[in-house]
Amino acid sequence: DPVTFDDPLESINRPIFAFNDVIYRYLFIPVSKGYDTVVPDPVQTGVGNFFSNLREPLNLLNNLAQGEGKKSGTNLGRFLINSTVGLLGLFDPADAWFDLPEQTATIGDTLESYDVGYGNYLVLPILGQSDFRNAFSTISESILSPVHVISDSPQSTYLQGLDGFNDFVPTAPTYEELRAQSDDPYTFFRNMYLQSVLRDSEYKGAVQFSPSPANNEK
């Protein structure tokens, strides 16, 4: 039997999921297919590299807060190299030439390092599946993003939207395929998300979610 989970916010999450599903299927996915067709892969990679480089200061601060001095040093080195040699981050010579791979660290990772639990499953409008801790991380990092340093509102909002959309494009076909596999997409995607949380928690030796009896599933 499939593993199921407690979902105390289901009455709130389901309508938001349904709203997101319509937006994804009738707006984001068609636009992403056109974007993927028109925009060459190297350009998409360059856009992703630019925004990844832009968040290196946040990675650095989060790694410092977790006591990861070596990783924060890598963040600093990557930012300096990619912002100069990498033409404002469009390329990633730090990894390709200097063996400095990404060391991404979010506010959610920092909270987890201080034993802050996930909380409950939560679906965010447009942004999709999350939980209390990661939702706080996402919203906080949006406010603290260095994109606000290089641009003013509303341009900063447009840039963050482009960043998110560029990340969404490669996941669009997977969303369609997975959605077609279930009569209840909400339950399907929720369980997939929480199973990944459970796996991560077990790997780190601290399970945050416990399966509930299958007969409680609607």
Secondary structure, DSSP 8 states (H G I E B T S, - for coil): ---EE--TTHHHHHHHHHHHHHHIIIIIHHHHHHHHHHS-HHHHHHHHHHHHHHTHHHHHHHHHHTT-HHHHHHHHHHHHHHHHTTTTTTS-HHHHTT--------HHHHHHHTT----SEEEETTTEEEEHHHHHHHHHHHHH-THHHH--TTHHHHHHHHHHHHHHGGGHHHHHHHHTT-S-HHHHHHHHHHHHHHHHHHHTT-----EE-GGG--
